[in-house]
Amino acid sequence: MSLLEVSGLGISFGGIRAVNNVGFAANPGEIVSVIGPNGAGKTTLFNMISGVYQPGEGRVLLDGRAVTGFAPDRLAAMGLTRTFQNLQIFQEMSVLENVIAGFHLQERGALVADLLSLPGSRRRAAKARDAAMVLLRKVGLEKAAERQAGNLSYGALKRLEIARALAVAPRVLLLDEPAAGCNAVETEEIDRLIAELAASGIAILLVEHDMKMVMRISNHIVVLDHGEKIAEGEPEAVARNKAVIAAYLGTADEEEPADADG
């Protein structure tokens, strides 16, 4: 049994079929990439898996348990969380505070207690700070801990968002275009980070337009086109697939708008 199993997922918007009967699986320590041309339905698929959208049909299993349509915070508590195409960073807060917020967002009762200065709040704050520093070291941002997040480079902000997602100790991590907008050096840093996270046992589900990166780090690739799965397999096999080549012809280097459904 796989850690994450997706079967028959589909959804329509205003009579338009955005995703149709898509399924695949991901195991611990595996990097599964979902690729496809603009408008293929990649981000819509992510939104259904992560609870942002309620699927019209199909199911999502997490460690054998049906979690289809569960709210994002409930999924996060169960070990499935994600990042987004658009950075969800508190620009005016410090780098460290951003990661600490990741812990508090999953412990709302504790957050209220901290705001009211109830007993135990200082102990929790110290524990969250220490844990946040561990995550910042993991993503290579420990030296920037006290800097204002808005002053970081774009690539560093991408790594900061990953650090905050790691605050819930995920078993499944969905990364939506983590290298988008990054230069070659920043992409290499994110590439290395994703590989390290997978090596630690986290199942990584990745949407990314950088095909060199995808082919380099993926164990398994799922290809969508117009909401349909047209190919699936190891990188070498997918790269030779005629349907994949046809789908990408003339669109491989284009970038989706930030609010597109991928």
C-alpha positions as CSV (number, residue, x, y, z in Angstrom):
1,M,0.0,0.0,0.0
2,S,1.3,3.4,-1.0
3,L,1.5,6.3,1.4
4,L,-0.5,8.5,-1.0
5,E,-3.0,7.0,-3.4
6,V,-5.1,9.1,-5.8
7,S,-7.7,7.4,-7.9
8,G,-10.3,8.6,-10.4
9,L,-10.1,12.3,-9.4
10,G,-12.2,14.7,-11.4
11,I,-13.7,18.1,-11.2
12,S,-15.6,20.5,-13.5
13,F,-16.0,24.3,-13.4
14,G,-19.1,25.8,-15.1
15,G,-19.5,22.7,-17.3
16,I,-15.8,22.7,-18.3
17,R,-13.9,19.5,-17.4
18,A,-10.7,20.6,-15.6
19,V,-9.5,17.2,-14.4
20,N,-10.8,13.9,-15.5
21,N,-10.2,10.5,-13.9
22,V,-6.6,11.0,-12.8
23,G,-4.9,8.5,-10.5
24,F,-1.4,7.7,-9.3
25,A,0.5,6.8,-6.1
26,A,3.5,8.0,-4.1
27,N,5.6,6.1,-1.6
28,P,7.8,7.3,1.3
29,G,11.0,8.8,0.0
30,E,9.7,9.0,-3.6
31,I,9.6,12.2,-5.8
32,V,6.6,12.1,-8.1
33,S,6.3,15.0,-10.5
34,V,3.1,16.1,-12.2
35,I,3.9,17.8,-15.5
36,G,2.0,19.1,-18.5
37,P,1.5,22.1,-20.7
38,N,-0.2,25.3,-19.5
39,G,-3.8,24.7,-18.5
40,A,-3.3,20.9,-18.2
41,G,-4.9,20.8,-14.7
42,K,-1.8,20.3,-12.6
43,T,-2.6,22.9,-9.9
44,T,-6.3,22.0,-9.9
45,L,-5.2,18.4,-9.2
46,F,-3.0,19.7,-6.3
47,N,-5.9,21.7,-5.0
48,M,-8.1,18.6,-4.8
49,I,-5.5,16.5,-3.1
50,S,-4.7,19.2,-0.6
51,G,-8.3,20.0,0.3
52,V,-8.5,23.4,-1.3
53,Y,-11.1,22.0,-3.8
54,Q,-13.7,19.3,-3.2
55,P,-13.4,16.7,-6.0
56,G,-16.4,16.0,-8.1
57,E,-15.5,12.4,-8.1
58,G,-12.6,10.0,-7.1
59,R,-10.8,9.6,-3.9
60,V,-7.6,10.4,-2.0
61,L,-6.1,7.9,0.4
62,L,-3.4,8.8,2.9
63,D,-1.7,5.8,4.4
64,G,-4.8,3.7,3.4
65,R,-7.3,6.2,5.0
66,A,-9.9,8.0,2.9
67,V,-9.2,11.7,3.2
68,T,-11.0,13.0,0.1
69,G,-12.1,16.6,0.5
70,F,-10.7,17.0,4.0
71,A,-9.8,20.6,4.9
72,P,-6.2,21.6,4.5
73,D,-5.6,22.1,8.2
74,R,-7.0,18.6,9.0
75,L,-4.8,17.1,6.3
76,A,-1.8,19.0,7.7
77,A,-2.4,17.4,11.1
78,M,-2.4,14.0,9.4
79,G,0.9,14.7,7.6
80,L,0.0,16.1,4.2
81,T,0.8,19.7,3.4
82,R,1.8,21.9,0.5
83,T,3.3,25.1,-0.8
84,F,1.7,27.4,-3.5
85,Q,2.7,29.0,-6.8
86,N,2.3,32.4,-5.1
87,L,4.5,32.9,-2.1
88,Q,2.5,32.8,1.2
89,I,5.2,34.6,3.2
90,F,4.7,37.3,5.9
91,Q,7.0,39.9,4.3
92,E,7.2,42.2,7.3
93,M,8.0,39.4,9.8
94,S,11.5,37.9,10.4
95,V,12.5,34.7,8.7
96,L,12.4,32.9,12.0
97,E,9.0,34.3,12.9
98,N,7.6,33.0,9.6
99,V,8.6,29.5,10.4
100,I,7.4,29.8,14.0
101,A,4.0,30.9,12.5
102,G,4.0,27.5,10.7
103,F,3.9,25.8,14.1
104,H,1.3,28.1,15.5
105,L,-1.1,27.8,12.5
106,Q,-1.3,24.1,13.4
107,E,-1.8,24.7,17.1
108,R,-4.6,27.3,17.3
109,G,-5.4,26.6,20.9
110,A,-1.8,27.1,21.9
111,L,-1.7,30.3,19.9
112,V,-4.7,31.7,21.9
113,A,-2.9,30.7,25.1
114,D,0.2,32.5,24.0
115,L,-1.7,35.6,23.1
116,L,-3.2,35.6,26.6
117,S,0.1,34.8,28.3
118,L,-1.3,31.7,29.9
119,P,0.9,29.2,31.8
120,G,3.2,27.3,29.5
121,S,3.3,29.9,26.7
122,R,6.9,30.8,27.3
123,R,7.9,27.2,27.3
124,R,6.0,26.6,24.0
125,A,7.6,29.7,22.5
126,A,11.1,28.6,23.3
127,K,10.4,25.1,21.9
128,A,8.9,26.5,18.7
129,R,11.9,28.8,18.3
130,D,14.4,25.9,18.7
131,A,12.4,23.8,16.3
132,A,12.2,26.6,13.7
133,M,15.9,27.1,13.8
134,V,16.4,23.4,13.1
135,L,14.2,23.8,10.0
136,L,16.1,26.9,8.9
137,R,19.3,25.0,9.1
138,K,17.8,22.3,7.0
139,V,16.9,24.8,4.2
140,G,20.2,26.8,4.6
141,L,18.6,29.9,6.0
142,E,19.8,29.8,9.7
143,K,22.1,32.8,9.2
144,A,19.2,34.9,7.9
145,A,16.9,34.0,10.9
146,E,16.6,37.5,12.2
147,R,16.3,39.2,8.8
148,Q,13.1,40.6,7.6
149,A,11.6,38.1,5.2
150,G,10.8,40.7,2.5
151,N,14.5,41.4,2.1
152,L,15.4,37.9,1.0
153,S,16.1,36.8,-2.6
154,Y,13.3,35.1,-4.4
155,G,15.0,31.7,-4.2
156,A,15.5,32.1,-0.4
157,L,11.8,33.0,0.0
158,K,11.0,29.7,-1.8
159,R,13.1,27.8,0.6
160,L,11.6,29.7,3.5
161,E,8.1,28.6,2.4
162,I,9.3,25.0,2.3
163,A,10.7,25.4,5.8
164,R,7.3,26.6,7.1
165,A,5.6,23.7,5.4
166,L,8.0,21.4,7.2
167,A,6.8,22.8,10.5
168,V,3.9,20.2,10.5
169,A,6.4,17.3,10.1
170,P,4.7,16.2,6.9
171,R,4.9,12.7,5.5
172,V,3.6,13.9,2.1
173,L,4.7,17.3,0.8
174,L,3.2,18.9,-2.2
175,L,5.4,21.5,-3.9
176,D,3.7,23.7,-6.5
177,E,6.4,25.2,-8.8
178,P,9.1,25.6,-6.1
179,A,11.7,26.7,-8.6
180,A,9.5,29.1,-10.6
181,G,11.2,32.5,-11.0
182,C,14.5,31.2,-9.6
183,N,17.9,31.6,-11.3
184,A,20.2,28.6,-12.0
185,V,22.0,28.8,-8.6
186,E,18.7,29.1,-6.7
187,T,17.2,26.2,-8.7
188,E,20.2,24.0,-7.8
189,E,19.7,24.8,-4.1
190,I,16.0,23.9,-4.2
191,D,16.8,20.8,-6.3
192,R,19.3,19.6,-3.6
193,L,16.8,20.4,-0.8
194,I,14.0,18.4,-2.4
195,A,16.3,15.4,-2.9
196,E,17.4,15.7,0.8
197,L,13.8,15.8,2.0
198,A,12.9,12.7,-0.1
199,A,16.0,10.9,1.3
200,S,14.6,11.6,4.8
201,G,11.5,9.6,3.9
202,I,9.0,12.3,2.9
203,A,6.9,11.5,-0.2
204,I,7.3,14.5,-2.5
205,L,4.6,15.5,-5.0
206,L,6.0,18.1,-7.4
207,V,4.6,20.4,-10.0
208,E,7.4,22.1,-11.9
209,H,8.0,23.7,-15.3
210,D,11.8,23.2,-15.2
211,M,12.0,20.0,-17.2
212,K,15.7,19.6,-16.6
213,M,15.1,19.6,-12.9
214,V,12.1,17.3,-13.2
215,M,14.0,14.7,-15.2
216,R,17.0,14.9,-12.9
217,I,15.3,14.4,-9.5
218,S,12.0,12.5,-10.2
219,N,11.5,8.8,-9.5
220,H,8.2,8.8,-11.3
221,I,6.4,11.3,-13.6
222,V,2.7,11.8,-14.3
223,V,1.8,13.8,-17.4
224,L,-1.5,15.7,-17.8
225,D,-2.9,17.3,-20.9
226,H,-6.3,19.0,-20.9
227,G,-7.1,17.4,-17.5
228,E,-6.4,13.9,-18.7
229,K,-3.5,11.7,-17.7
230,I,-1.7,10.9,-21.0
231,A,1.4,9.2,-19.7
232,E,3.0,7.9,-16.5
233,G,6.3,6.2,-15.7
234,E,10.0,6.7,-15.1
235,P,11.6,9.9,-16.5
236,E,13.4,8.2,-19.4
237,A,10.3,6.5,-20.6
238,V,8.2,9.6,-20.3
239,A,10.7,11.7,-22.2
240,R,10.4,9.3,-25.2
241,N,6.6,9.1,-25.1
242,K,5.1,10.4,-28.4
243,A,2.0,11.7,-26.7
244,V,4.1,13.7,-24.2
245,I,6.3,15.1,-27.0
246,A,3.2,16.2,-28.9
247,A,1.5,17.8,-25.9
248,Y,4.6,19.9,-25.2
249,L,5.5,20.9,-28.7
250,G,5.8,24.6,-28.8
251,T,4.7,25.1,-25.1
252,A,7.5,23.5,-23.0
253,D,9.2,26.8,-22.1
254,E,6.1,28.8,-21.5
255,E,5.2,29.7,-17.9
256,E,1.7,29.6,-16.5
257,P,0.1,32.7,-15.1
258,A,0.4,32.8,-11.3
259,D,-3.4,32.3,-10.9
260,A,-3.8,29.7,-13.6
261,D,-5.1,26.3,-12.7
262,G,-1.9,24.7,-14.0
